Amino acid sequence: MKSKIPIIALTADVTTADASKCKKYGMNDYISKPIDENALYNKIVELVKQSQ
């Protein structure tokens, strides 16, 4: 889709293989469940800074 909107995968199972699949299919980052709000916020801030 060539979108510049960052995508963060929310997943219950994060292994090295899953992390590489996320990146392979175009996601910018991932975070595992249960979601830590601070970790999610920090990832969002990091991705927004990178896109500017």
Summary of the structure (lengths in Angstrom):
residues: 52
radius of gyration: 11.2
end to end distance: 19.5
largest distance: 30.4
contacts: 109
relative contact order: 0.24
helix: 46%
strand: 15%
